[in-house]
């Protein structure tokens, strides 16, 4: 099959074009293929590959070579013969960067080479076949990804118009749920304290089952939220499965302080009693039970009984889903709730001084540790929260901050490795 470069990502396209042009001036040219695609996933992050590639910049600036970073993480460097010693030095430094990876430890064993070297003058056809093969593999991968995305989008559109949730459908859904392994649908999102430099400090994490993923994998074609009260009943079934998984440490990690959403009715059930019996007092103190306001007010007496029961046991209780509209009629303190979540919405900013002053007084009365601003999708949410005294945040923007902080730490480790590799051997005279 002939490769069509115009369909390829920029680097693959550039490499194919470059190798084709190399045919007429291959004398004195060499190529090294660094197989970073064989690294373990945690060593194959974008910042790691960019750091490895940056070592070749002096060679490129000297017009002695050209580097290509492929989508699969492999690096290709085409270079002049005169630059070979410098290239070999950089490749050794890149090897050292990943010295703790099995690829380096197994270098040369069973075809697991860290780097492959080619002479363009004598091995041109081999090089051409190699880059065309990689380009075709990438083109095939892109087509498959697009096909999966299109199928997922069609499924989402179908679900929006899906089968309404009726008692008969609910019975069928619960039966499917009882047979399904839900551990791979458990998601974790951290609640963090964020400082003025946007550096997150992880306090605890919320464990939840993604309803969207559940619909796509277990319940395709069913519109779960089409009936609010039947959906409430469905979540009680889901609660029991979550409690069951939390009791099995091999099914889902529950390390660190965690929170999870649950219904009041479930708190008063035999399943929760069984769950509680299997916990130590210390573990209960590390758990936050999240309740929805609609669930609380549907049976206030049941809530008060359940709240007293779990707080006596040592759990903390969090009221989830508050908005500016409900803040004026729901008092966290009077409900005896340990903490509450305020849902971020740009209208908080639009509310002007009235909303800001109200929240400042609320935070001053309750304490900053009692409130969490959730669903923070952008920096505006954190900037607003800090302006009124909120310290704790949750949402996609916070997850991005955690990832960015992790990248900074990884880059610092890589820089230290490179610095150590550049230091003269202390045993050398």
C-alpha positions as CSV (number, residue, x, y, z in Angstrom):
1,X,0.0,0.0,0.0
2,X,1.4,3.4,-1.0
3,X,1.8,5.8,1.9
4,X,-0.1,9.0,1.6
5,X,2.0,11.6,3.5
6,X,-0.7,14.2,3.6
7,X,-2.7,12.0,5.9
8,X,0.1,11.6,8.4
9,X,1.0,13.7,11.5
10,X,3.6,16.4,10.8
11,X,6.7,14.5,12.1
12,X,5.9,11.3,10.2
13,X,5.2,13.2,7.0
14,X,8.4,15.2,7.4
15,X,10.5,12.1,8.0
16,X,9.1,10.3,4.9
17,X,9.7,13.4,2.8
18,X,13.2,13.8,4.3
19,X,14.2,10.2,3.6
20,X,13.0,10.5,0.0
21,X,15.1,13.6,-0.6
22,X,18.0,11.8,1.1
23,X,18.3,9.4,-1.8
24,X,20.2,11.9,-4.0
25,X,22.8,12.9,-1.3
26,X,23.1,9.9,1.0
27,X,26.9,9.7,1.0
28,X,28.3,10.7,4.4
29,X,24.9,10.5,6.0
30,X,23.8,8.2,8.9
31,X,20.6,7.6,10.8
32,X,20.0,6.5,14.4
33,X,16.6,5.2,15.4
34,X,16.0,5.4,19.2
35,X,13.3,3.0,20.3
36,X,11.6,5.0,23.0
37,X,8.3,3.4,22.1
38,X,9.6,0.3,23.9
39,X,9.9,2.1,27.2
40,X,7.4,1.6,30.1
41,X,4.4,4.0,29.8
42,X,5.5,6.0,32.8
43,X,8.8,6.7,31.1
44,X,7.2,7.5,27.8
45,X,5.4,10.7,28.8
46,X,5.6,13.7,26.4
47,X,7.9,15.7,28.7
48,X,10.4,12.7,28.8
49,X,10.5,12.4,25.1
50,X,11.0,16.1,24.6
51,X,13.8,16.1,27.2
52,X,15.5,13.3,25.3
53,X,15.1,15.1,22.0
54,X,16.5,18.4,23.3
55,X,19.9,16.8,23.7
56,X,20.3,16.8,20.0
57,X,19.7,20.6,19.7
58,X,23.4,21.6,19.4
59,X,23.8,19.2,16.5
60,X,20.7,20.6,14.7
61,X,21.8,24.2,15.3
62,X,25.2,23.3,13.8
63,X,23.4,22.1,10.7
64,X,24.8,18.6,11.2
65,X,21.6,16.7,11.7
66,X,17.8,16.7,11.8
67,X,15.7,15.0,14.5
68,X,12.1,13.7,14.2
69,X,9.8,12.8,17.2
70,X,7.3,10.3,16.1
71,X,3.8,9.8,17.5
72,X,4.8,6.5,19.0
73,X,7.6,8.2,20.9
74,X,10.5,7.0,18.8
75,X,13.2,9.4,17.9
76,X,15.0,9.5,14.5
77,X,18.1,11.5,13.9
78,X,19.7,11.8,10.4
79,X,23.2,13.2,10.7
80,X,26.5,13.8,9.0
81,X,29.4,11.5,9.5
82,X,31.5,14.2,11.1
83,X,28.9,14.5,14.0
84,X,29.0,10.8,14.8
85,X,31.0,11.1,18.1
86,X,28.7,13.9,19.3
87,X,25.6,11.9,18.4
88,X,26.9,8.8,20.2
89,X,27.5,10.9,23.3
90,X,24.0,12.2,23.3
91,X,22.5,8.8,22.7
92,X,24.4,7.5,25.8
93,X,23.0,10.4,27.9
94,X,19.5,9.5,26.7
95,X,20.2,5.9,27.7
96,X,21.2,7.0,31.2
97,X,18.0,9.1,31.5
98,X,16.1,5.8,31.3
99,X,18.5,3.6,33.1
100,X,15.8,2.2,35.4
101,X,13.7,1.0,32.5
102,X,13.8,-2.7,31.3
103,X,14.5,-1.5,27.8
104,X,17.9,-0.3,28.9
105,X,18.6,-3.3,31.1
106,X,17.7,-5.7,28.2
107,X,19.5,-3.7,25.5
108,X,20.5,-6.1,22.8
109,X,18.6,-9.1,24.1
110,X,15.9,-10.7,22.0
111,X,15.9,-7.8,19.5
112,X,15.2,-5.2,22.2
113,X,17.8,-2.7,21.0
114,X,17.7,0.8,22.6
115,X,19.0,2.3,19.4
116,X,19.6,1.1,15.8
117,X,22.2,2.7,13.6
118,X,22.2,2.9,9.8
119,X,24.5,4.1,7.1
120,X,22.4,5.9,4.5
121,X,24.9,5.2,1.7
122,X,24.8,1.4,2.0
123,X,21.5,0.8,3.8
124,X,19.2,3.4,2.1
125,X,16.6,0.8,0.9
126,X,16.4,-0.6,4.5
127,X,15.9,2.9,5.9
128,X,13.2,3.7,3.3
129,X,11.4,0.5,4.1
130,X,11.6,1.2,7.8
131,X,10.2,4.8,7.7
132,X,7.5,3.8,5.2
133,X,6.4,1.0,7.5
134,X,6.3,3.2,10.5
135,X,4.3,5.8,8.6
136,X,1.8,3.3,7.3
137,X,1.4,1.9,10.9
138,X,0.7,5.4,12.2
139,X,-1.8,6.1,9.4
140,X,-3.7,2.9,10.3
141,X,-3.7,3.8,14.0
142,X,-5.2,7.3,13.2
143,X,-7.9,5.7,11.1
144,X,-8.8,3.2,13.8
145,X,-8.9,6.0,16.5
146,X,-11.2,8.1,14.3
147,X,-13.4,5.1,13.8
148,X,-13.7,4.5,17.5
149,X,-14.4,8.1,18.2
150,X,-17.1,8.2,15.6
151,X,-18.7,5.0,17.1
152,X,-18.6,6.5,20.6
153,X,-20.2,9.7,19.3
154,X,-22.9,7.8,17.6
155,X,-23.5,5.9,20.9
156,X,-23.7,9.1,22.9
157,X,-26.3,10.5,20.4
158,X,-28.3,7.3,20.6
159,X,-28.2,7.4,24.4
160,X,-29.5,11.0,24.5
161,X,-32.6,9.7,22.7
162,X,-32.3,6.3,24.3
163,X,-34.9,4.0,25.9
164,X,-36.6,5.8,28.7
165,X,-36.1,4.4,32.2
166,X,-39.3,2.6,33.3
167,X,-39.8,0.1,36.1
168,X,-39.4,-2.8,33.6
169,X,-36.2,-1.3,32.1
170,X,-34.9,-0.5,35.6
171,X,-35.3,-4.2,36.6
172,X,-33.4,-5.2,33.5
173,X,-30.7,-2.6,34.2
174,X,-30.2,-3.8,37.8
175,X,-29.9,-7.4,36.6
176,X,-27.1,-6.3,34.1
177,X,-25.5,-4.3,36.9
178,X,-25.4,-7.3,39.2
179,X,-23.4,-9.3,36.6
180,X,-20.9,-6.6,35.7
181,X,-17.4,-5.9,37.0
182,X,-17.5,-2.2,37.8
183,X,-14.0,-1.9,39.2
184,X,-12.7,-0.5,35.9
185,X,-15.3,2.2,35.9
186,X,-14.2,3.6,39.3
187,X,-12.8,7.1,38.9
188,X,-10.8,9.2,41.4
189,X,-10.8,13.0,41.6
190,X,-8.8,14.9,44.2
191,X,-9.8,17.7,46.5
192,X,-6.8,20.0,46.9
193,X,-5.7,23.1,48.7
194,X,-4.2,25.5,46.1
195,X,-1.7,28.2,46.9
196,X,-1.1,31.5,45.1
197,X,1.3,29.9,42.7
198,X,-1.3,27.4,41.6
199,X,0.5,24.5,43.2
200,X,-2.0,21.9,44.5
201,X,-1.8,20.0,47.8
202,X,-3.8,16.8,47.8
203,X,-6.1,16.5,50.8
204,X,-8.4,13.6,50.0
205,X,-10.0,12.1,46.9
206,X,-13.5,11.3,45.8
207,X,-14.2,7.9,44.4
208,X,-17.1,7.5,42.1
209,X,-18.5,5.5,39.2
210,X,-18.8,7.4,36.0
211,X,-22.4,7.2,35.0
212,X,-21.4,8.2,31.4
213,X,-18.9,5.4,31.2
214,X,-21.4,3.0,32.8
215,X,-24.0,3.9,30.2
216,X,-21.5,3.3,27.3
217,X,-20.1,0.0,28.5
218,X,-22.9,-1.7,30.5
219,X,-26.2,0.0,29.6
220,X,-26.0,1.2,26.0
221,X,-29.3,2.6,24.7
222,X,-30.8,3.4,28.1
223,X,-31.5,7.0,29.1
224,X,-30.8,6.6,32.9
225,X,-31.8,10.1,33.8
226,X,-35.1,10.3,32.0
227,X,-37.0,9.5,35.3
228,X,-35.6,11.3,38.4
229,X,-37.2,9.0,41.0
230,X,-36.3,5.7,39.2
231,X,-32.8,7.0,38.7
232,X,-32.7,7.6,42.5
233,X,-33.6,4.0,43.0
234,X,-30.9,2.9,40.5
235,X,-28.3,4.9,42.5
236,X,-29.2,2.9,45.6
237,X,-28.4,-0.3,43.7
238,X,-25.1,1.3,42.6
239,X,-24.4,2.3,46.3
240,X,-24.5,-1.4,47.3
241,X,-22.0,-2.3,44.5
242,X,-19.7,0.5,45.5
243,X,-19.7,-0.6,49.2
244,X,-19.0,-4.2,48.1
245,X,-16.0,-3.0,46.0
246,X,-14.7,-0.8,48.9
247,X,-14.7,-3.9,51.1
248,X,-12.4,-5.7,48.6
249,X,-9.0,-4.0,48.7
250,X,-8.0,-6.0,45.6
251,X,-10.9,-4.6,43.6
252,X,-10.2,-0.9,44.1
253,X,-7.5,1.0,45.9
254,X,-8.8,2.9,48.9
255,X,-5.5,4.3,50.1
256,X,-5.5,7.8,51.7
257,X,-8.5,9.8,52.8
258,X,-11.4,9.2,50.5
259,X,-15.0,10.4,49.9
260,X,-17.9,8.7,48.2
261,X,-21.4,9.6,47.3
262,X,-24.2,7.5,48.9
263,X,-27.9,7.7,49.6
264,X,-29.4,8.1,53.1
265,X,-31.4,5.0,52.6
266,X,-28.2,3.0,51.9
267,X,-26.6,4.4,55.2
268,X,-29.5,2.7,57.1
269,X,-29.2,-0.6,55.2
270,X,-27.7,-3.9,56.2
271,X,-25.2,-3.5,53.4
272,X,-23.7,-0.4,55.0
273,X,-23.8,-2.1,58.5
274,X,-21.7,-5.0,57.0
275,X,-19.4,-2.5,55.3
276,X,-18.9,-0.6,58.6
277,X,-18.3,-3.8,60.6
278,X,-15.3,-4.5,58.4
279,X,-13.6,-1.1,59.0
280,X,-11.2,-0.1,61.8
281,X,-11.9,3.1,63.7
282,X,-9.0,4.8,62.0
283,X,-10.2,3.9,58.5
284,X,-13.7,5.4,59.3
285,X,-12.0,8.7,60.3
286,X,-10.4,8.8,56.8
287,X,-13.7,8.5,55.0
288,X,-16.1,11.3,54.0
289,X,-19.7,10.4,53.1
290,X,-21.2,12.7,50.5
291,X,-25.0,13.3,50.4
292,X,-27.2,15.1,47.9
293,X,-29.5,17.9,49.1
294,X,-32.5,16.3,47.4
295,X,-31.9,13.0,49.2
296,X,-31.6,14.8,52.6
297,X,-34.8,16.7,52.3
298,X,-36.9,13.9,50.8
299,X,-36.9,12.3,54.4
300,X,-35.3,14.7,56.9
301,X,-35.9,12.4,59.9
302,X,-34.1,9.5,58.2
303,X,-31.2,11.9,57.3
304,X,-30.9,13.1,61.0
305,X,-30.8,9.5,62.2
306,X,-28.3,8.4,59.6
307,X,-26.1,11.5,60.2
308,X,-25.9,10.8,64.0
309,X,-25.1,7.2,63.3
310,X,-22.2,7.7,60.9
311,X,-20.7,10.7,62.8
312,X,-20.8,8.7,66.0
313,X,-18.8,6.0,64.2
314,X,-16.2,8.6,63.1
315,X,-17.2,9.3,59.5
316,X,-17.3,12.9,58.2
317,X,-20.4,14.0,56.2
318,X,-20.3,16.3,53.2
319,X,-23.3,18.1,51.6
320,X,-22.8,18.0,47.8
321,X,-24.2,20.1,45.0
322,X,-25.0,23.5,46.6
323,X,-25.5,26.5,44.4
324,X,-25.9,30.3,45.0
325,X,-29.7,29.7,44.9
326,X,-29.7,26.9,47.5
327,X,-27.1,28.6,49.8
328,X,-29.8,31.1,50.9
329,X,-32.2,28.4,52.1
330,X,-29.8,25.5,53.2
331,X,-27.7,26.1,56.3
332,X,-24.8,23.6,56.5
333,X,-24.3,24.3,60.2
334,X,-27.9,23.7,61.2
335,X,-27.9,20.4,59.2
336,X,-24.9,19.3,61.3
337,X,-22.8,18.7,58.2
338,X,-19.0,18.6,58.5
339,X,-18.3,20.2,55.1
340,X,-20.1,21.3,52.0
341,X,-19.4,21.6,48.3
342,X,-20.4,24.7,46.3
343,X,-20.7,24.1,42.6
344,X,-18.6,26.6,40.5
345,X,-20.5,28.6,38.0
346,X,-19.4,31.9,36.2
347,X,-22.6,33.4,37.6
348,X,-20.8,33.6,41.0
349,X,-18.6,36.2,39.5
350,X,-21.5,37.9,37.7
351,X,-23.3,38.2,41.1
352,X,-20.8,41.0,42.0
353,X,-20.2,42.3,45.5
354,X,-23.5,40.9,46.9
355,X,-22.5,37.3,46.3
356,X,-18.8,37.8,47.2
357,X,-19.7,39.5,50.5
358,X,-22.2,36.7,51.3
359,X,-19.6,34.0,50.7
360,X,-16.9,35.8,52.7
361,X,-19.2,36.1,55.7
362,X,-20.1,32.4,55.3
363,X,-16.4,31.4,55.2
364,X,-15.6,33.6,58.1
365,X,-18.4,32.0,60.2
366,X,-17.7,28.4,59.2
367,X,-14.0,28.3,58.5
368,X,-12.2,27.7,55.2
369,X,-11.8,24.0,55.9
370,X,-15.6,23.5,55.8
371,X,-16.1,24.5,52.1
372,X,-15.0,23.0,48.8
373,X,-15.5,24.7,45.4
374,X,-16.2,21.8,43.0
375,X,-16.5,21.4,39.2
376,X,-13.7,23.9,38.7
377,X,-13.0,23.7,35.0
378,X,-10.8,26.8,34.6
379,X,-8.5,29.2,36.5
380,X,-11.3,31.7,36.9
381,X,-12.9,29.3,39.4
382,X,-9.8,29.2,41.6
383,X,-9.2,33.0,41.3
384,X,-12.8,33.7,42.4
385,X,-12.6,31.1,45.2
386,X,-9.4,32.6,46.6
387,X,-10.9,36.1,46.5
388,X,-13.7,35.0,48.9
389,X,-11.5,32.9,51.1
390,X,-12.1,29.4,49.8
391,X,-9.0,27.1,50.1
392,X,-10.2,23.7,48.8
393,X,-11.0,22.9,45.2
394,X,-12.0,20.0,43.0
395,X,-12.5,19.6,39.2
396,X,-10.8,19.1,35.9
397,X,-8.7,22.3,36.2
398,X,-7.4,20.9,39.6
399,X,-6.6,17.6,38.0
400,X,-4.6,19.5,35.3
401,X,-2.7,21.3,38.0
402,X,-1.8,18.0,39.7
403,X,-0.6,16.6,36.3
404,X,1.4,19.7,35.7
405,X,2.9,19.5,39.1
406,X,3.8,15.9,38.4
407,X,5.4,16.9,35.1
408,X,7.5,19.6,36.8
409,X,8.7,17.0,39.3
410,X,9.5,14.5,36.6
411,X,11.5,17.1,34.6
412,X,13.4,18.0,37.7
413,X,14.4,14.3,38.2
414,X,15.4,14.0,34.6
415,X,17.5,17.2,34.8
416,X,19.3,15.8,37.8
417,X,20.0,12.5,36.0
418,X,21.4,14.4,33.0
419,X,23.6,16.5,35.3
420,X,24.9,13.4,37.1
421,X,25.7,11.8,33.7
422,X,27.7,14.8,32.7
423,X,29.8,14.9,35.8
424,X,33.3,13.4,35.5
425,X,33.8,10.0,37.1
426,X,35.2,10.6,40.6
427,X,37.4,7.5,40.1
428,X,39.1,8.9,37.0
429,X,42.4,10.6,37.4
